[in-house]
Amino acid sequence: MVLFNDLREWLRLAEELGEVKHVYGADPHLEIGTLVQINGRNMGPALLFDRIKGYKEGFRILTNSMANIKTVNLTFGMPPSQSIRETVEALKTKASTWAEEAKNFPCEFVSSGPIMENIEEGDAVDLEKFPVPLWHELDGGRYIGTGVGVITRDPDTGWVNMGTYRVQLHDRNHVGFYISPGKHSRIHRDTYFARGESCPVVMVFGADPLTYILAASEIPHGISELDYMGAIRQKPVCVIKG
């Protein structure tokens, strides 16, 4: 059973398991990417960076949230002591059940929530206040995603898809992102473009790891990752219409 509703609750539970390592004062361009890669290879704990060089305290980065089996089990609501083999077998068994049950848990639209605590619009938007590292030496720029849920809607059927794609920061209020051919959001985008229309997009940053891993998963065509997540949680996912 999934025991958390958002990233804050997931972090609290991961802390209780001893699976969060706090890292202070790291350089976002020379150190963070390297530390993340080394930690991932060693299947270490989640890394929570704060007091990042050049940024205000409290503007944090969470990485490696599912780098080992304990945090994977936490994310999917499975016993922390369960082995890798047991978890893989359980996920193989449950995947089709969740896909079938997704229709019973459509996302629920609500009027407010924690996401509304801070709102910036128009010229007030400043993405550069968030720490965006240079993750790899040969990257063409700084990427605020891949750890993101990119949400699009099919203009004909209303089917909502959530995927994860690399999102590059261009300046204080512009990002660019790439979707490979054949991906569900690419199909949505191309449908809009073929009509000469712009494609509405929502990008979700700072969500819990379950949201992220489902956005990165191959969910069957026509099933919304939000509804699939509802099946895993056994309750609808609450969302706000932008």
C-alpha positions as CSV (number, residue, x, y, z in Angstrom):
1,M,0.0,0.0,0.0
2,V,1.4,3.4,-1.0
3,L,1.7,5.4,2.2
4,F,2.4,8.9,0.9
5,N,0.5,11.5,-1.1
6,D,3.3,13.9,-2.2
7,L,7.0,14.4,-2.2
8,R,7.1,15.8,1.3
9,E,5.5,12.7,2.8
10,W,7.8,10.4,0.7
11,L,10.9,12.3,2.0
12,R,9.7,11.8,5.6
13,L,9.2,8.1,5.1
14,A,12.6,7.7,3.2
15,E,14.3,9.6,6.1
16,E,12.8,7.1,8.6
17,L,14.3,4.3,6.5
18,G,17.7,6.0,6.6
19,E,17.6,6.4,2.8
20,V,18.1,10.2,2.4
21,K,21.6,11.7,2.4
22,H,21.8,15.5,2.9
23,V,24.5,17.2,0.8
24,Y,25.3,20.9,1.5
25,G,27.2,23.5,-0.5
26,A,27.7,21.5,-3.8
27,D,28.6,23.3,-7.0
28,P,25.8,22.8,-9.5
29,H,28.1,22.7,-12.5
30,L,31.1,20.8,-11.3
31,E,29.9,18.5,-8.5
32,I,26.2,17.6,-8.4
33,G,26.1,15.7,-11.7
34,T,29.2,13.7,-10.7
35,L,27.9,12.9,-7.2
36,V,24.6,11.8,-8.6
37,Q,26.2,9.4,-11.1
38,I,28.6,7.8,-8.6
39,N,25.8,7.4,-6.1
40,G,23.5,5.8,-8.7
41,R,26.1,3.3,-9.7
42,N,26.6,2.3,-6.1
43,M,22.8,2.0,-5.5
44,G,23.0,4.6,-2.7
45,P,20.4,6.5,-0.9
46,A,18.4,9.5,-2.2
47,L,20.6,12.6,-2.3
48,L,19.0,15.9,-1.2
49,F,21.1,18.9,-2.1
50,D,20.7,22.2,-0.3
51,R,22.6,25.4,0.1
52,I,23.7,24.9,-3.5
53,K,26.4,27.3,-4.6
54,G,24.8,30.4,-6.2
55,Y,21.3,29.7,-4.9
56,K,19.2,30.5,-1.8
57,E,19.0,28.0,1.0
58,G,15.8,25.9,0.7
59,F,15.9,25.7,-3.1
60,R,16.8,22.0,-3.2
61,I,17.4,19.2,-5.6
62,L,16.4,15.6,-4.9
63,T,18.2,12.9,-6.9
64,N,18.6,9.1,-6.9
65,S,15.1,8.7,-5.4
66,M,14.9,5.1,-6.5
67,A,18.6,4.1,-6.7
68,N,18.1,1.0,-4.5
69,I,15.5,-1.6,-3.8
70,K,14.4,0.0,-0.4
71,T,13.3,3.2,-2.0
72,V,11.7,1.4,-5.0
73,N,9.7,-0.7,-2.5
74,L,8.7,2.5,-0.6
75,T,7.6,4.1,-3.8
76,F,5.4,1.2,-4.9
77,G,4.0,0.5,-1.4
78,M,5.9,-2.8,-0.9
79,P,7.7,-4.1,2.2
80,P,11.1,-2.3,2.6
81,S,12.9,-5.7,3.2
82,Q,11.5,-7.3,0.0
83,S,14.3,-8.5,-2.4
84,I,14.9,-7.2,-5.9
85,R,13.7,-10.5,-7.3
86,E,10.5,-10.4,-5.3
87,T,9.8,-6.8,-6.3
88,V,10.4,-7.5,-10.0
89,E,8.0,-10.5,-9.8
90,A,5.4,-8.4,-8.0
91,L,5.6,-5.6,-10.5
92,K,5.3,-8.0,-13.4
93,T,2.1,-9.5,-11.8
94,K,0.5,-6.2,-10.8
95,A,1.2,-4.2,-14.0
96,S,-1.7,-5.7,-16.0
97,T,-4.0,-5.4,-13.0
98,W,-3.3,-1.7,-12.5
99,A,-3.8,-1.1,-16.3
100,E,-7.2,-2.8,-16.0
101,E,-8.2,-1.0,-12.9
102,A,-7.1,2.5,-14.1
103,K,-10.6,3.2,-15.6
104,N,-12.0,2.9,-12.0
105,F,-9.8,5.7,-10.7
106,P,-10.1,8.7,-13.0
107,C,-8.2,11.7,-11.6
108,E,-10.3,14.1,-9.5
109,F,-10.3,17.8,-10.2
110,V,-10.1,20.0,-7.1
111,S,-10.1,23.7,-6.6
112,S,-6.9,24.1,-4.4
113,G,-3.9,22.3,-3.0
114,P,-0.3,22.7,-1.9
115,I,0.7,23.5,-5.5
116,M,-1.1,26.8,-5.1
117,E,1.1,28.0,-2.2
118,N,3.3,29.9,-4.6
119,I,2.0,31.3,-7.9
120,E,4.0,33.4,-10.4
121,E,2.7,34.5,-13.7
122,G,3.8,36.5,-16.7
123,D,6.9,38.6,-16.2
124,A,7.2,37.4,-12.6
125,V,8.2,34.0,-13.8
126,D,11.9,33.4,-13.1
127,L,13.1,29.8,-13.6
128,E,16.7,30.8,-13.0
129,K,16.1,31.1,-9.3
130,F,15.8,27.3,-9.2
131,P,19.1,25.3,-9.1
132,V,19.5,23.8,-12.6
133,P,22.8,21.9,-12.8
134,L,25.0,21.0,-15.8
135,W,24.4,17.3,-15.3
136,H,27.0,15.9,-17.8
137,E,30.2,17.4,-19.2
138,L,29.1,17.4,-22.8
139,D,25.5,18.5,-22.3
140,G,24.5,21.4,-24.5
141,G,23.1,23.3,-21.6
142,R,21.4,23.0,-18.2
143,Y,18.5,20.7,-17.9
144,I,15.7,21.2,-15.4
145,G,14.2,17.9,-16.6
146,T,14.2,14.8,-17.2
147,G,12.8,14.4,-13.7
148,V,9.5,15.9,-14.8
149,G,6.0,14.9,-15.7
150,V,5.0,16.4,-19.1
151,I,1.2,16.4,-19.5
152,T,-0.6,16.6,-22.8
153,R,-4.1,15.9,-24.0
154,D,-5.4,14.3,-27.2
155,P,-7.5,17.0,-28.9
156,D,-9.9,14.4,-30.2
157,T,-10.4,11.8,-27.5
158,G,-9.4,13.8,-24.4
159,W,-6.9,11.1,-23.4
160,V,-4.4,12.7,-21.0
161,N,-0.8,11.4,-21.2
162,M,2.1,12.1,-18.9
163,G,5.6,11.4,-20.1
164,T,9.1,12.4,-19.1
165,Y,11.4,14.2,-21.5
166,R,14.6,16.3,-21.3
167,V,13.7,19.9,-20.6
168,Q,16.5,22.5,-21.2
169,L,16.5,25.8,-19.5
170,H,17.0,28.6,-22.1
171,D,16.5,31.7,-20.0
172,R,14.5,33.0,-17.0
173,N,11.1,32.2,-18.6
174,H,11.8,29.8,-21.5
175,V,12.5,26.1,-21.7
176,G,12.7,23.7,-24.6
177,F,12.0,20.0,-24.7
178,Y,12.3,17.1,-27.1
179,I,9.9,14.2,-27.6
180,S,11.1,11.2,-29.6
181,P,9.0,10.1,-32.6
182,G,6.3,7.6,-31.6
183,K,6.0,8.7,-28.0
184,H,2.4,9.4,-26.9
185,S,2.9,13.1,-26.2
186,R,4.6,13.4,-29.6
187,I,1.5,12.0,-31.2
188,H,-0.6,14.5,-29.4
189,R,1.7,17.4,-30.3
190,D,1.8,16.4,-34.0
191,T,-2.0,16.2,-34.1
192,Y,-2.2,19.9,-32.9
193,F,0.5,21.0,-35.3
194,A,-1.1,19.3,-38.3
195,R,-4.1,21.6,-37.6
196,G,-2.0,24.7,-37.3
197,E,-2.7,24.9,-33.6
198,S,-0.4,25.2,-30.6
199,C,-0.2,22.3,-28.2
200,P,-1.0,23.0,-24.6
201,V,1.6,21.5,-22.2
202,V,1.8,21.2,-18.4
203,M,5.2,20.4,-16.8
204,V,5.1,19.1,-13.2
205,F,8.3,19.5,-11.2
206,G,8.9,18.4,-7.6
207,A,6.4,15.5,-7.7
208,D,6.8,12.3,-5.7
209,P,8.9,9.5,-7.2
210,L,5.8,7.4,-8.1
211,T,4.6,10.2,-10.4
212,Y,8.0,10.4,-12.0
213,I,8.5,6.7,-12.6
214,L,5.1,6.3,-14.1
215,A,5.7,9.3,-16.4
216,A,8.9,7.4,-17.5
217,S,7.1,4.0,-18.0
218,E,5.5,2.5,-21.0
219,I,1.8,2.7,-20.0
220,P,-0.6,1.3,-22.7
221,H,-1.9,3.6,-25.3
222,G,-5.1,5.3,-24.2
223,I,-4.6,4.9,-20.5
224,S,-3.6,8.0,-18.5
225,E,-0.7,7.7,-16.2
226,L,-2.7,9.7,-13.7
227,D,-5.5,7.1,-13.7
228,Y,-2.9,4.3,-13.6
229,M,-1.4,5.9,-10.5
230,G,-4.9,6.0,-9.0
231,A,-5.1,2.2,-9.4
232,I,-1.7,1.8,-7.6
233,R,-2.8,4.1,-4.8
234,Q,-6.4,2.7,-4.9
235,K,-7.8,6.2,-4.8
236,P,-8.1,9.0,-7.4
237,V,-5.2,11.4,-8.0
238,C,-6.2,15.0,-7.2
239,V,-5.3,17.5,-9.9
240,I,-5.9,21.2,-10.6
241,K,-6.8,22.5,-14.0
242,G,-4.4,25.2,-15.1
